[in-house]
């Protein structure tokens, strides 16, 4: 089915409703009212030619081509909800959805965009047998009043913690049987990175020097010397003791105390510049002895630093050679430095990078500067204002942070998770890839601590079913993300996930999943500074669940 849309803009009212209905029909034509717009549909055998004509102000013309291919065995869907603007109204609700929703989650997500919950969303999903190849984009990549941009399937997004999977793949490539670096990992994932005597080639002195936070009544910021070595496994599975100062209260208090002692201001809050290197950024105390607990944190940033020491290449250089090129991805579609990839004169490519949004008093704005602007027409998005993208998202002058610093066109990211789904060995041999789909927490204390953390998952981006007593649901952490070790009782919420389900997210409300048993994978992308947003979590959940229900192996 080939669908061509052409229209010119100026529609004065915007989106009226998230539904469609037939207004008038004849044996040849049918006029549909879809998401507030009129579509003239001509049916020719199995093909539909849809022409949309609206009269808009400013004579701004936009042409979009969307192709939907449907056969008895394959469904390839690419849809773009195109957003247009009245001059002087940064978010005037001029949203035209180019086709009726194919999935229920599209209607739900479109309503969230219309209501100002999220500026824009990008979705990708595929399945193992090739019958699903889905992409969808809706809303805005930028809320700038002078230069608003629509979200497209190929908008570049800041990945935040979705970078962790990419870095994990890169370090696992060093362990592959054909890797020239394999000899430096005599114990595989259990090779220490803090033992200069036995393993000098993998020694990280900055990490090795970190003490363990051990508060006492008289000294809440006391520390003690670590007695166990940190291994690659510990770093990959968040069982090293490395945490985040914004996530674990003891580290938050320690950082405030430390900065007060040095008469410095914190450099960590979102929207400010990061330090230049991993040791400069993350040299705070450990939370526990390696292997004796679980705390989500900066371990994979240290993994990226470790890879650079072992290979003599930057993490970005390694990723371009060993991920981007191996998958045949477009230059600039995945990596750490979108502003370096495209010279300044290539404005069109540079503008593919999305701005960050944030709700202010339950209204959306672009993050980084005090909100400004005025009411627009027609609903929640009309009250949004533009603010410059924070420096956090412009990392051209700092190192590649493997736990948070990546950017990607989500079509490229989906290609990564699809490669893992079908186990095509483009990135990892089958033997090494198994480390991603098998629990890697060797110490029972660490696994217990992980499941305790997941009992209060409000800090997690995306949907995590709580492993409550009696459900039988048990989590582990693999070499790449959160793993369903035991899926729980049939009929429980979240039961669509199978044993070996792998997934995680990023603080800007992004999420990915791969389930080899069900045979599906997917990526959800947004760009908002509302971490683990409870209003966005249901969107991620509905998207994933419907993909499993419609395309997962029964």
N, C-alpha and C positions, 0 to 999 in steps of 0.2 A: 504494500500500500504506500504510494508516494503522495505526500501532502505538501502543498506549496501555499505559504501564507504571504500575502502582500498587503500592506496597509500604510496609511499616513496618519500622523498623530494629531492630537488636539482635543481628544475626548474630554468633555468638561466635568464629568461626574466621577469617573473611576469605577472601581469594582462594585457591583451591586450585590452579588450573592455567589456563594460557592456551590453553584448547581447549574444544570443546563436543561433546557426543554425545547421542544419543537414549537415554533411560532406559526409556521405555515409550510405546507408541503404540496408537491404535485408529483406526477409520475417521473419527472426528470430532476426537479430541484427540491431541496428542503432547506428552510431557513431555521437555523437554530439560535437560541439565546444561550450563550455559554459564558459563565463567569462575567456577566455584565457586558458582553459584546455580541454582535450579530455575525453569524457565519452563514454564508451561502454555500450549500453543499450540493455538488453534482455527482451522482453515482454513475460510474461507467464500469460495467461488469463488477470486478472485485476491487476496483480502484476508486478512490475518492479525490476529487479536486476541490479544495476548500479555498474560497476567495473571501477575504475580509476587507471591507471598505468603510472607513470612518472619516468624518471630517474633523480635523484637529486644528488647534491654534499653532501659529509659528511655522506651519508648513514643514515641520520636521519629519523626514521620511525614513522609515526603517523597513528593511526587507529581511525576513527570516525564512530559512528553509529547514523544515523538519522532516525527517524520513522515518517512517515506521514500516518495518518489514515483518509480515506475519505469514508463516507457513504452518504446516501441520506439525513441524518439529522444532522450529526456531522462532523466537520472539526477540526482535531487536528494536528497542524503543529509545529514541532520543528526543526529548522535549525540552523546550526552553520557555519559561514564562518571562516575557519581555516587559520591562518596566520603562515607562516613558514619563517625562516630566514637563510641567508648565514652567516657563522661565520665572524665577523668583519664588517658586514654591518647591523647596528641596525634596519634599516627600508628598506629592499631591495625589497619591493613590491611583496614578494612571497605570494600572496593571492590566495587561491583556494576556490571558491564558490561551495558548494557541490551539489547544485541543482539550476535549473533555477528559477528566481524570481516568486513567487506566486502572489505578489502584485506589483503594480507600485512603491509604496514607497520603496520597497526593492532595486530596481534598482537605485533610486535617492540617497538613503542612502549609497549604496555600492560605488557609484561614489564619494560621499563626503569623504568616507574613503580613496578611492584610490587617491583622489586629495589632501589629507593632511588637510582637513578641520576639521576633528575630528578623534581621534585615534581609537575609537571603539564605538559601540552602542549595547545596549540590548533593546529588545522590548517584551512586553507582551500585549495580548488583550484577552478579553473574552466577551461573551454575556449572557444575562439572560436565554435564552431558551436552552443553552447548545450546540448550533450548532457551536460555535467558541471557541477554546482553543489554542491560538497561542503564540509561542515564537520564537525569532530569535536573534542571536548574530553575530556580524561581527567585524573584526578589532582586535585591541590590547587592552589588559588590562595593559600592561607595554611596554614602548618603550626602556627599558634598552638594551644597545648594548651587554652586557654580559649575560643577563638573560631575554630576551623578553618573554612575555606571551600573548597568544591569549585571546581575550574577549570570554567568554562563557555565556550561559544563567544563570549560577549560580555564576558568578563573584560577589564578594561583592563590592558594591559601597558606597561612602560617599554620604549621602542623602541631606546634607545642609538643605534648608527650606522644603524639603519634609518630614522632621522629624516632622514638625508642625502638620500635620494630625494625626500622631500617638499619639502625646502628647495630642491633642484635644480629641481623642477617650478615652485616659486614664482618663482625667479629667471628661468627660461625664459619665464614668463608676461609678464615685463617686455619681452621681446624679440619677442613676438608682433606680427604686423602691425597688430592693432587696439589695441595697448597705448598709452596716453597717455605712457608713459615710453620708448618705443622711440627717440625722438630723442636720448636721453641715451646711447645705445649706438651711436655712428656706425660702430664697427668690430665690432659684434656681440659675440661672445664674446671677441674680441681687444681690446676696450676696456680700457685700463689703469685700474687703481685706485690707482696710486701716482704719477700725473703731475699735480701741482697746476696747472701752467701751461697745458697743452693740454686737460686734462679735469678742470676743477675740480669739476664736479657729481658726479663719481664718485670723488673723491679720498678715501682713507682714511689720514689722517696717522699713526695709531697703527701700522698695518701698514707704511706707507712707511718708518717710522723703524727697522724691525728690520734689524740687520746679519746677515751670514752667518758662521756658526761656521767658523773657519779655524785649527784647532789647529797649533801648532808644537812642536818638541822642548822649547823653553824655556817655552812657555806653552800648555798643552793647552786653554785656554779663550779663546784669542785670537779676535778677530772682524775682519772687514773690511767695507767698504761695498759694498752691492749695486750692480751696474752696469747691470742690466736691469730694466725695469718688470714688475710683476706684473699679469697680466690676469685677467679673469673666467674665461677658459678654464683658466688655470693653477690657480686656486683650486678649480674644479669637478673637475679631473682629477688632483689631488694631485701636480701638477708645479710647484708654486710654491716649494717648499723648506720649507713649513710642515709640521712633523712633530708627533709626540706624545712627551712626555717619558717615558711609560711603555712606549714601543714601540721607540724608537731609542736605543741605548746612548750615543751622544755627547750627546744631549739629556738623558738621565737623569743622566749625570755632571755636565753643566753645571748642571742644576737643583740637584743636591746641593751643588755648590760655591757657587752663588749664594745659596742659602738659608743655608749655613754662614756666608758673608760677612755676611749680614744678621741672623744669629742667629735664624732663623725655622724653623718646622717646615713640612714640605710640606703643601699643602692638596689635593693631587691624588689620593691613594689612594682606592680605592672605599670607600664607607661614610662619607665625611666631606663637609662642606659645600663646594661650589664657590664661586668668586668670583662677584661679582654681574654682571659684564659680560664680553663677549668680550675686549676689550683687557686687562682685569685678569687674565683667565685664561690667555691664550695669547700674551703678549708675550715669547716667547723667540726666540733667533736662528733664522734659516733654516739649512737643511742644505746648500743649494747655490743657484747662480744659477737664477732662474726659467726653466723649460724644459729645464734640463740634467740632470735626474734625475727620479726618482719616489720619493716617500715618503708612505705613508699617514699622514694627519694632520688638523689642525684647519682646513684651508682652507675647508671648507664652513661652519664656524662663522663665519668671516670673511665668507662669502657672505651669511649671514643678517644680520649686522651691516651689510653693504653695502646690502642691500635696505631696511633700516630707514632708512638715510641717504637713499636715493633717493626712497622713497615717503612718508616722514614717518609711517609706520605701524609698529607693532611687527610682528615676524615672525608672532606668534600671531594678531594682528588680520588680517593679510593671508591667512594660511592659513584662518582661519574663513570669510572672504569668498570666497576664490578657489579653495578646495578643498572644504571641508565643505559650504558652501551650494550650490556648483555640482553636487556629486554627490548632493545631497539627503540628506546623512548626519545622523544624530541629533546633537543638541547634546551636546558632551562626549565624543563617540566618537573624536575625533582632535584633537590639539593639544598644548599645553605645560603646561597648568595644570589638571589634573583637580580639585584641591582648591579652585580658584577657581570652577570651573564650577558645582559643586554646593554649596549652602550646607550648613553643618554639620548642620542639622536633617534634611537628606536623607540619613540614615545609610545607607540601603539602596543608594543610588547611589554614595556615596563608598566603600562597601565593595566595589564592583566592581573597584577597583584592587588588583592582586595584590601580595603580599609577595614578597620576594626570598629564594631558597633558596641553600644552599651545603652541599656535602658536607664533613663534618669526619671525618677518618680513614675516608673512604669511606662515611660515613653522611650523610644529608641533615639539614640544620638550616636555620632561617631566619637570614639574615645580619644582622649588626649588633651583636650582644651575645654574650657568652660563652654557649656552649651549656649548657642545663640540662634536666633531666628524667630519666626512667627508662625502662627497657626496657618495651616493650609486647608485644603478641601478634602472632605470625604473620608475621615476615619483616622485610625491610630497612627498610621505612618505620616500623616500630614503634620504632626507635631514634632517631628525629628529635626535635629540640627547637625551641622557638619563641624567636625573638629579634626585637626591634623592627625594622621596615623602616628601613634607613639613611637619613640625612638627604639623601643624594644623590638619593633618589627622591621627595623632597618639596620641589620647587623653586619653591614659590609666591612666594618673595620675591626671586628673581633673574631676570635676563633670559632670553629665549628663545634657547637655544643650538641653532643650526640643524644642527649635526653630531651631536647626541647627546641632546637634551633632550626629545624628543617622547614622547607616550603615545598609545595607540590601542586601541580594540576592533578586533581583527584582521579582523572583518567589514568595517569601514570601510577598513582598509588594503588588504584584498583588492579592494575596490571601486576603489581607486586603481590598482592594478596591472592590474585587468581593463579599466579605461578605456584604459590604455596598450596593452593587448593588442589590443583591437578597434578602437583608433584612432577613438574616437567624437567626438573634439574637444570633449568637455566640459571638459577641463583645458587642452589645448594644441591649436593648429591642427596639421594634418598636417605642414606644413612644419617647424614648430618641434619637434614630437614626434620627427621623424627624427633630431634631435641626440642623442636618448637611445639610438638603435639604430645609431649609426655611431660609429666610433672618433674621438676628439677629441684624441689626443696628436699634435700636429703635428711635434714634434722627435723624431728617431729615437733620440736619447739617452734620452729619457723613456720611450719604448716599450720599448727594450731593458732599461732598469732595472726597469720593471714586470714583464716576463717573468722577469727574474732573481729578483725578489721572489717570484713565484709558483712558483719551483722549490723553495722551502722554505715551503709555505703553512700550516705548523702554527699560525701566528698568526691565520689567517683563520677566521671562524665559518662553518661549512658546508663542503660538499665542493668542493674545487678540484683538478682533475686537473693534475698537474705537467706543464708544457710541455717534456718531456725531448727531447733531440736525437733526430731521426729520426721523431718522432711527427707532425710537421706542425701541432701545436696551437699557435696563437698568440693571445695576449690583447691587448686594447686597453682603454682606459678611455673610456667615453662621457661624456656630460654628466650621467649618473645612476648609473653603477655599472660593475662589471666586465663586459666585453663579450667574447664569443667572436668573434674576428676570422677565424680559420681553425679549423674544428672538428677537424682531425686525421684520421688514417686510420680507416676504417671497421673496427669490431671492437675498437678501443682502449677502455679503461675511460673512461667519461664521454662516449662517442660519441653518446649519445641527445641531447645538446645540439647545436643547429644553429648555423650562422653567424648572428650577430646576437643570440644568447642574451644576456640581461641579468640580472644578479643581484648580491646582496650580503647582508650580515647585520648583526647587532648583538651586542655583547660579552656580553650576557646570554643568548646562544645562541638568537637569532632569525635567520630567513633568509627571503628572498623571491626569486622568479624570474619572468621573463616571456620567453617564446620565441614570437615572432610566426610564424616559419616552421612550428614544430611546432603552434602554435595553443593553447598552454596557459600558465597562470600559477598560482602558488601561494604560500602563506605558512606558515611554521612558527614557532611561538612557544613559548618557555620563559622562565623567570625564575630563572636561577641565576648566582651569582657565581663561576663556574668558567669563565673566558674561553676561548673556542675549545676547549671540552671534547672531548677525543678519544673519550669515551664517548657523547657526544651527536651528534657528527658523522655516525656511521653511520646514526642515525635520520633525520637530515635527508636524507642521500643516498638511503636506501631510499624515503622518501616521494616525493622528486622523481622518482626513476627510475621508480617504478611508475606515477606519473601520466603521465609521458612514454610509457611502454610501452603503457598501456591507452588513452590518450586523445590522444596526440600524432599529428599527421598523418603518415601513412606515406609 
